[in-house]
Amino acid sequence: MSCYFRHLNEIFDAAGIAVTPSNRKQIDHAIHQIVGVSYKDCPQAWKRLKQQIISDEQKRQEFIKKLKTALD
């Protein structure tokens, strides 16, 4: 689970999210839902994050906003 979390520290910081053992699964579910990948398909979720979100600043900001909303 969440093999890509270590690569998302900047995104978590920008979203004001502190990843803890108790919320890690909830964050992982939210990320999978946002990128449109079935849960626990970590490699595919990371691939989508790299291709669609991390490389594009506007999409990155939209992702951060969606992630914050999903975790509220």
KENU-928540 format. One record per atom (N, C-alpha, C): residue in one letter; atom name; y, x, z. Coordinates in Angstrom, 1 decimal. Each point is the difference from the previous one (the first is absolute). Layout:
<site><code>A</code><site>CA</site><north>Y</north><east>X</east><up>Z</up></site>
...
This chain:
<site><code>M</code><site>N</site><north>-1.2</north><east>0.8</east><up>0.0</up></site>
<site><code>M</code><site>CA</site><north>1.2</north><east>-0.8</east><up>0.0</up></site>
<site><code>M</code><site>C</site><north>1.2</north><east>0.9</east><up>0.0</up></site>
<site><code>S</code><site>N</site><north>1.0</north><east>-0.5</east><up>-0.7</up></site>
<site><code>S</code><site>CA</site><north>1.4</north><east>0.6</east><up>0.0</up></site>
<site><code>S</code><site>C</site><north>0.0</north><east>1.5</east><up>-0.3</up></site>
<site><code>C</code><site>N</site><north>-0.8</north><east>0.4</east><up>-1.0</up></site>
<site><code>C</code><site>CA</site><north>0.0</north><east>1.4</east><up>-0.4</up></site>
<site><code>C</code><site>C</site><north>1.3</north><east>0.5</east><up>-0.5</up></site>
<site><code>Y</code><site>N</site><north>0.9</north><east>-0.9</east><up>-0.3</up></site>
<site><code>Y</code><site>CA</site><north>1.3</north><east>0.4</east><up>-0.6</up></site>
<site><code>Y</code><site>C</site><north>1.2</north><east>0.0</east><up>1.0</up></site>
<site><code>F</code><site>N</site><north>-0.3</north><east>-0.4</east><up>1.3</up></site>
<site><code>F</code><site>CA</site><north>1.1</north><east>-0.1</east><up>1.0</up></site>
<site><code>F</code><site>C</site><north>0.7</north><east>1.3</east><up>0.2</up></site>
<site><code>R</code><site>N</site><north>-0.6</north><east>1.1</east><up>0.0</up></site>
<site><code>R</code><site>CA</site><north>0.6</north><east>1.3</east><up>0.2</up></site>
<site><code>R</code><site>C</site><north>1.1</north><east>0.3</east><up>-1.1</up></site>
<site><code>H</code><site>N</site><north>-0.1</north><east>-0.7</east><up>-1.2</up></site>
<site><code>H</code><site>CA</site><north>0.9</north><east>0.3</east><up>-1.0</up></site>
<site><code>H</code><site>C</site><north>1.2</north><east>-1.0</east><up>0.0</up></site>
<site><code>L</code><site>N</site><north>0.0</north><east>-0.9</east><up>0.9</up></site>
<site><code>L</code><site>CA</site><north>1.0</north><east>-1.1</east><up>0.1</up></site>
<site><code>L</code><site>C</site><north>0.9</north><east>0.1</east><up>1.2</up></site>
<site><code>N</code><site>N</site><north>0.0</north><east>1.2</east><up>0.6</up></site>
<site><code>N</code><site>CA</site><north>0.9</north><east>0.1</east><up>1.2</up></site>
<site><code>N</code><site>C</site><north>1.5</north><east>-0.3</east><up>-0.3</up></site>
<site><code>E</code><site>N</site><north>0.5</north><east>0.5</east><up>-1.1</up></site>
<site><code>E</code><site>CA</site><north>1.4</north><east>-0.3</east><up>-0.4</up></site>
<site><code>E</code><site>C</site><north>0.2</north><east>-1.5</east><up>-0.1</up></site>
<site><code>I</code><site>N</site><north>-0.9</north><east>-0.7</east><up>-0.7</up></site>
<site><code>I</code><site>CA</site><north>0.1</north><east>-1.4</east><up>-0.2</up></site>
<site><code>I</code><site>C</site><north>-0.1</north><east>-0.7</east><up>1.4</up></site>
<site><code>F</code><site>N</site><north>-0.9</north><east>0.3</east><up>0.8</up></site>
<site><code>F</code><site>CA</site><north>-0.1</north><east>-0.6</east><up>1.4</up></site>
<site><code>F</code><site>C</site><north>1.3</north><east>0.3</east><up>0.7</up></site>
<site><code>D</code><site>N</site><north>0.5</north><east>1.2</east><up>0.0</up></site>
<site><code>D</code><site>CA</site><north>1.3</north><east>0.3</east><up>0.7</up></site>
<site><code>D</code><site>C</site><north>1.1</north><east>-0.9</east><up>-0.6</up></site>
<site><code>A</code><site>N</site><north>0.1</north><east>-0.1</east><up>-1.3</up></site>
<site><code>A</code><site>CA</site><north>1.1</north><east>-0.8</east><up>-0.6</up></site>
<site><code>A</code><site>C</site><north>-0.1</north><east>-1.4</east><up>0.4</up></site>
<site><code>A</code><site>N</site><north>-1.2</north><east>-0.5</east><up>0.2</up></site>
<site><code>A</code><site>CA</site><north>-0.2</north><east>-1.4</east><up>0.4</up></site>
<site><code>A</code><site>C</site><north>0.1</north><east>-0.2</east><up>1.5</up></site>
<site><code>G</code><site>N</site><north>0.1</north><east>1.1</east><up>0.7</up></site>
<site><code>G</code><site>CA</site><north>0.1</north><east>-0.1</east><up>1.5</up></site>
<site><code>G</code><site>C</site><north>-1.4</north><east>-0.4</east><up>0.6</up></site>
<site><code>I</code><site>N</site><north>-1.0</north><east>0.4</east><up>-0.6</up></site>
<site><code>I</code><site>CA</site><north>-1.4</north><east>-0.3</east><up>0.4</up></site>
<site><code>I</code><site>C</site><north>-0.6</north><east>1.2</east><up>0.7</up></site>
<site><code>A</code><site>N</site><north>-0.5</north><east>-0.2</east><up>1.2</up></site>
<site><code>A</code><site>CA</site><north>-0.7</north><east>1.0</east><up>0.7</up></site>
<site><code>A</code><site>C</site><north>-1.5</north><east>-0.3</east><up>-0.1</up></site>
<site><code>V</code><site>N</site><north>-0.7</north><east>0.8</east><up>-0.6</up></site>
<site><code>V</code><site>CA</site><north>-1.5</north><east>-0.3</east><up>-0.2</up></site>
<site><code>V</code><site>C</site><north>-0.7</north><east>0.4</east><up>1.3</up></site>
<site><code>T</code><site>N</site><north>-0.7</north><east>-0.9</east><up>0.5</up></site>
<site><code>T</code><site>CA</site><north>-0.8</north><east>0.2</east><up>1.2</up></site>
<site><code>T</code><site>C</site><north>-1.4</north><east>-0.4</east><up>-0.2</up></site>
<site><code>P</code><site>N</site><north>-0.9</north><east>0.4</east><up>0.8</up></site>
<site><code>P</code><site>CA</site><north>-1.4</north><east>-0.5</east><up>-0.1</up></site>
<site><code>P</code><site>C</site><north>-0.1</north><east>-1.5</east><up>0.0</up></site>
<site><code>S</code><site>N</site><north>0.8</north><east>-0.7</east><up>0.8</up></site>
<site><code>S</code><site>CA</site><north>-0.1</north><east>-1.4</east><up>0.1</up></site>
<site><code>S</code><site>C</site><north>0.6</north><east>-0.8</east><up>-1.2</up></site>
<site><code>N</code><site>N</site><north>0.9</north><east>0.6</east><up>-0.8</up></site>
<site><code>N</code><site>CA</site><north>0.6</north><east>-0.7</east><up>-1.1</up></site>
<site><code>N</code><site>C</site><north>-0.4</north><east>0.6</east><up>-1.4</up></site>
<site><code>R</code><site>N</site><north>-0.8</north><east>1.0</east><up>0.0</up></site>
<site><code>R</code><site>CA</site><north>-0.4</north><east>0.7</east><up>-1.2</up></site>
<site><code>R</code><site>C</site><north>-0.7</north><east>-1.0</east><up>-1.0</up></site>
<site><code>K</code><site>N</site><north>-1.0</north><east>-0.8</east><up>0.5</up></site>
<site><code>K</code><site>CA</site><north>-0.7</north><east>-0.9</east><up>-0.8</up></site>
<site><code>K</code><site>C</site><north>0.9</north><east>-1.1</east><up>-0.6</up></site>
<site><code>Q</code><site>N</site><north>0.9</north><east>-0.5</east><up>0.8</up></site>
<site><code>Q</code><site>CA</site><north>1.0</north><east>-1.0</east><up>-0.5</up></site>
<site><code>Q</code><site>C</site><north>0.8</north><east>0.6</east><up>-1.1</up></site>
<site><code>I</code><site>N</site><north>0.5</north><east>1.2</east><up>0.1</up></site>
<site><code>I</code><site>CA</site><north>0.8</north><east>0.7</east><up>-1.0</up></site>
<site><code>I</code><site>C</site><north>-0.8</north><east>0.2</east><up>-1.2</up></site>
<site><code>D</code><site>N</site><north>-1.2</north><east>0.4</east><up>0.1</up></site>
<site><code>D</code><site>CA</site><north>-0.9</north><east>0.3</east><up>-1.1</up></site>
<site><code>D</code><site>C</site><north>-0.3</north><east>-1.3</east><up>-0.8</up></site>
<site><code>H</code><site>N</site><north>-0.2</north><east>-1.1</east><up>0.7</up></site>
<site><code>H</code><site>CA</site><north>-0.2</north><east>-1.3</east><up>-0.7</up></site>
<site><code>H</code><site>C</site><north>1.3</north><east>-0.4</east><up>-0.7</up></site>
<site><code>A</code><site>N</site><north>1.1</north><east>0.2</east><up>0.6</up></site>
<site><code>A</code><site>CA</site><north>1.3</north><east>-0.4</east><up>-0.7</up></site>
<site><code>A</code><site>C</site><north>0.2</north><east>0.9</east><up>-1.2</up></site>
<site><code>I</code><site>N</site><north>-0.3</north><east>1.2</east><up>0.0</up></site>
<site><code>I</code><site>CA</site><north>0.2</north><east>0.9</east><up>-1.1</up></site>
<site><code>I</code><site>C</site><north>-0.9</north><east>-0.4</east><up>-1.2</up></site>
<site><code>H</code><site>N</site><north>-1.3</north><east>-0.3</east><up>0.3</up></site>
<site><code>H</code><site>CA</site><north>-0.9</north><east>-0.4</east><up>-1.0</up></site>
<site><code>H</code><site>C</site><north>0.5</north><east>-1.3</east><up>-0.6</up></site>
<site><code>Q</code><site>N</site><north>0.5</north><east>-0.9</east><up>0.8</up></site>
<site><code>Q</code><site>CA</site><north>0.5</north><east>-1.3</east><up>-0.5</up></site>
<site><code>Q</code><site>C</site><north>1.2</north><east>0.2</east><up>-0.9</up></site>
<site><code>I</code><site>N</site><north>0.9</north><east>0.8</east><up>0.4</up></site>
<site><code>I</code><site>CA</site><north>1.2</north><east>0.3</east><up>-0.8</up></site>
<site><code>I</code><site>C</site><north>-0.3</north><east>0.6</east><up>-1.3</up></site>
<site><code>V</code><site>N</site><north>-0.9</north><east>1.0</east><up>-0.1</up></site>
<site><code>V</code><site>CA</site><north>-0.3</north><east>0.6</east><up>-1.3</up></site>
<site><code>V</code><site>C</site><north>-1.1</north><east>-0.7</east><up>-0.8</up></site>
<site><code>G</code><site>N</site><north>-0.5</north><east>-1.1</east><up>0.6</up></site>
<site><code>G</code><site>CA</site><north>-0.9</north><east>-0.9</east><up>-0.8</up></site>
<site><code>G</code><site>C</site><north>-1.4</north><east>0.6</east><up>-0.1</up></site>
<site><code>V</code><site>N</site><north>-0.5</north><east>0.6</east><up>1.0</up></site>
<site><code>V</code><site>CA</site><north>-1.3</north><east>0.6</east><up>0.0</up></site>
<site><code>V</code><site>C</site><north>-0.8</north><east>-0.6</east><up>1.2</up></site>
<site><code>S</code><site>N</site><north>-1.3</north><east>-0.3</east><up>-0.3</up></site>
<site><code>S</code><site>CA</site><north>-0.8</north><east>-0.5</east><up>1.1</up></site>
<site><code>S</code><site>C</site><north>-0.2</north><east>1.0</east><up>1.1</up></site>
<site><code>Y</code><site>N</site><north>0.0</north><east>-0.6</east><up>1.2</up></site>
<site><code>Y</code><site>CA</site><north>0.0</north><east>0.8</east><up>1.2</up></site>
<site><code>Y</code><site>C</site><north>-1.2</north><east>1.0</east><up>0.0</up></site>
<site><code>K</code><site>N</site><north>0.2</north><east>1.1</east><up>0.6</up></site>
<site><code>K</code><site>CA</site><north>-0.9</north><east>1.1</east><up>0.1</up></site>
<site><code>K</code><site>C</site><north>-0.3</north><east>0.8</east><up>-1.3</up></site>
<site><code>D</code><site>N</site><north>0.7</north><east>-0.3</east><up>-1.0</up></site>
<site><code>D</code><site>CA</site><north>-0.1</north><east>0.8</east><up>-1.3</up></site>
<site><code>D</code><site>C</site><north>1.2</north><east>1.1</east><up>0.1</up></site>
<site><code>C</code><site>N</site><north>-0.2</north><east>0.9</east><up>0.9</up></site>
<site><code>C</code><site>CA</site><north>1.0</north><east>1.0</east><up>0.3</up></site>
<site><code>C</code><site>C</site><north>0.4</north><east>0.8</east><up>-1.3</up></site>
<site><code>P</code><site>N</site><north>-0.9</north><east>0.5</east><up>-0.7</up></site>
<site><code>P</code><site>CA</site><north>0.3</north><east>0.8</east><up>-1.2</up></site>
<site><code>P</code><site>C</site><north>0.9</north><east>-0.7</east><up>-1.0</up></site>
<site><code>Q</code><site>N</site><north>-0.3</north><east>-1.3</east><up>-0.2</up></site>
<site><code>Q</code><site>CA</site><north>0.7</north><east>-0.8</east><up>-1.0</up></site>
<site><code>Q</code><site>C</site><north>1.4</north><east>-0.3</east><up>0.6</up></site>
<site><code>A</code><site>N</site><north>0.1</north><east>-0.3</east><up>1.3</up></site>
<site><code>A</code><site>CA</site><north>1.3</north><east>-0.3</east><up>0.6</up></site>
<site><code>A</code><site>C</site><north>0.9</north><east>1.3</east><up>-0.1</up></site>
<site><code>W</code><site>N</site><north>-0.5</north><east>1.1</east><up>0.3</up></site>
<site><code>W</code><site>CA</site><north>0.7</north><east>1.3</east><up>-0.1</up></site>
<site><code>W</code><site>C</site><north>0.4</north><east>0.2</east><up>-1.5</up></site>
<site><code>K</code><site>N</site><north>-0.8</north><east>-0.2</east><up>-0.9</up></site>
<site><code>K</code><site>CA</site><north>0.3</north><east>0.2</east><up>-1.4</up></site>
<site><code>K</code><site>C</site><north>1.2</north><east>-0.9</east><up>-0.4</up></site>
<site><code>R</code><site>N</site><north>0.0</north><east>-1.3</east><up>0.4</up></site>
<site><code>R</code><site>CA</site><north>1.1</north><east>-0.9</east><up>-0.3</up></site>
<site><code>R</code><site>C</site><north>1.3</north><east>0.5</east><up>0.7</up></site>
<site><code>L</code><site>N</site><north>-0.2</north><east>0.4</east><up>1.2</up></site>
<site><code>L</code><site>CA</site><north>1.2</north><east>0.5</east><up>0.7</up></site>
<site><code>L</code><site>C</site><north>0.7</north><east>1.2</east><up>-0.7</up></site>
<site><code>K</code><site>N</site><north>-0.9</north><east>0.9</east><up>-0.4</up></site>
<site><code>K</code><site>CA</site><north>0.6</north><east>1.2</east><up>-0.7</up></site>
<site><code>K</code><site>C</site><north>0.6</north><east>-0.4</east><up>-1.4</up></site>
<site><code>Q</code><site>N</site><north>-0.7</north><east>-0.8</east><up>-0.7</up></site>
<site><code>Q</code><site>CA</site><north>0.4</north><east>-0.3</east><up>-1.4</up></site>
<site><code>Q</code><site>C</site><north>1.3</north><east>-0.9</east><up>0.0</up></site>
<site><code>Q</code><site>N</site><north>0.0</north><east>-1.0</east><up>0.9</up></site>
<site><code>Q</code><site>CA</site><north>1.0</north><east>-1.1</east><up>-0.1</up></site>
<site><code>Q</code><site>C</site><north>1.1</north><east>0.1</east><up>1.0</up></site>
<site><code>I</code><site>N</site><north>-0.2</north><east>0.6</east><up>1.1</up></site>
<site><code>I</code><site>CA</site><north>1.0</north><east>-0.1</east><up>1.1</up></site>
<site><code>I</code><site>C</site><north>0.6</north><east>1.3</east><up>0.4</up></site>
<site><code>I</code><site>N</site><north>-0.8</north><east>1.0</east><up>0.2</up></site>
<site><code>I</code><site>CA</site><north>0.6</north><east>1.3</east><up>0.5</up></site>
<site><code>I</code><site>C</site><north>0.8</north><east>0.6</east><up>-1.0</up></site>
<site><code>S</code><site>N</site><north>-0.3</north><east>-0.1</east><up>-1.3</up></site>
<site><code>S</code><site>CA</site><north>0.8</north><east>0.7</east><up>-1.0</up></site>
<site><code>S</code><site>C</site><north>1.2</north><east>-0.7</east><up>-0.4</up></site>
<site><code>D</code><site>N</site><north>0.3</north><east>-1.2</east><up>0.4</up></site>
<site><code>D</code><site>CA</site><north>1.1</north><east>-0.8</east><up>-0.5</up></site>
<site><code>D</code><site>C</site><north>0.8</north><east>-0.4</east><up>1.3</up></site>
<site><code>E</code><site>N</site><north>1.2</north><east>0.5</east><up>0.1</up></site>
<site><code>E</code><site>CA</site><north>0.8</north><east>-0.3</east><up>1.2</up></site>
<site><code>E</code><site>C</site><north>0.3</north><east>-1.5</east><up>0.2</up></site>
<site><code>Q</code><site>N</site><north>0.3</north><east>-0.7</east><up>-1.0</up></site>
<site><code>Q</code><site>CA</site><north>0.2</north><east>-1.5</east><up>0.1</up></site>
<site><code>Q</code><site>C</site><north>-1.2</north><east>-0.7</east><up>0.5</up></site>
<site><code>K</code><site>N</site><north>-1.2</north><east>0.3</east><up>-0.6</up></site>
<site><code>K</code><site>CA</site><north>-1.2</north><east>-0.6</east><up>0.5</up></site>
<site><code>K</code><site>C</site><north>-0.4</north><east>0.4</east><up>1.4</up></site>
<site><code>R</code><site>N</site><north>0.3</north><east>1.3</east><up>0.3</up></site>
<site><code>R</code><site>CA</site><north>-0.2</north><east>0.5</east><up>1.3</up></site>
<site><code>R</code><site>C</site><north>0.8</north><east>-0.8</east><up>1.1</up></site>
<site><code>Q</code><site>N</site><north>1.2</north><east>-0.3</east><up>-0.3</up></site>
<site><code>Q</code><site>CA</site><north>0.9</north><east>-0.8</east><up>0.9</up></site>
<site><code>Q</code><site>C</site><north>-0.6</north><east>-1.4</east><up>0.1</up></site>
<site><code>E</code><site>N</site><north>-0.4</north><east>-0.6</east><up>-1.1</up></site>
<site><code>E</code><site>CA</site><north>-0.6</north><east>-1.3</east><up>0.0</up></site>
<site><code>E</code><site>C</site><north>-1.3</north><east>-0.1</east><up>0.8</up></site>
<site><code>F</code><site>N</site><north>-0.8</north><east>1.1</east><up>-0.1</up></site>
<site><code>F</code><site>CA</site><north>-1.2</north><east>0.1</east><up>0.8</up></site>
<site><code>F</code><site>C</site><north>0.3</north><east>0.0</east><up>1.5</up></site>
<site><code>I</code><site>N</site><north>1.0</north><east>0.8</east><up>0.3</up></site>
<site><code>I</code><site>CA</site><north>0.3</north><east>0.2</east><up>1.4</up></site>
<site><code>I</code><site>C</site><north>0.5</north><east>-1.4</east><up>0.6</up></site>
<site><code>K</code><site>N</site><north>0.8</north><east>-0.7</east><up>-0.8</up></site>
<site><code>K</code><site>CA</site><north>0.4</north><east>-1.3</east><up>0.5</up></site>
<site><code>K</code><site>C</site><north>-1.1</north><east>-1.0</east><up>0.1</up></site>
<site><code>K</code><site>N</site><north>-0.9</north><east>0.0</east><up>-0.9</up></site>
<site><code>K</code><site>CA</site><north>-1.2</north><east>-0.9</east><up>0.1</up></site>
<site><code>K</code><site>C</site><north>-0.9</north><east>0.4</east><up>1.2</up></site>
<site><code>L</code><site>N</site><north>-0.1</north><east>1.3</east><up>0.2</up></site>
<site><code>L</code><site>CA</site><north>-0.9</north><east>0.5</east><up>1.1</up></site>
<site><code>L</code><site>C</site><north>0.6</north><east>-0.5</east><up>1.3</up></site>
<site><code>K</code><site>N</site><north>1.3</north><east>0.2</east><up>0.2</up></site>
<site><code>K</code><site>CA</site><north>0.7</north><east>-0.4</east><up>1.2</up></site>
<site><code>K</code><site>C</site><north>-0.1</north><east>-1.5</east><up>0.2</up></site>
<site><code>T</code><site>N</site><north>0.1</north><east>-0.8</east><up>-1.0</up></site>
<site><code>T</code><site>CA</site><north>-0.1</north><east>-1.4</east><up>0.1</up></site>
<site><code>T</code><site>C</site><north>-1.5</north><east>-0.4</east><up>0.4</up></site>
<site><code>A</code><site>N</site><north>-0.9</north><east>0.6</east><up>-0.6</up></site>
<site><code>A</code><site>CA</site><north>-1.4</north><east>-0.3</east><up>0.2</up></site>
<site><code>A</code><site>C</site><north>-0.4</north><east>0.3</east><up>1.5</up></site>
<site><code>L</code><site>N</site><north>0.6</north><east>1.0</east><up>0.6</up></site>
<site><code>L</code><site>CA</site><north>-0.3</north><east>0.4</east><up>1.3</up></site>
<site><code>L</code><site>C</site><north>0.8</north><east>-0.7</east><up>1.1</up></site>
<site><code>D</code><site>N</site><north>1.0</north><east>-0.8</east><up>-0.4</up></site>
<site><code>D</code><site>CA</site><north>0.8</north><east>-0.7</east><up>1.0</up></site>
<site><code>D</code><site>C</site><north>-0.7</north><east>-1.2</east><up>0.6</up></site>
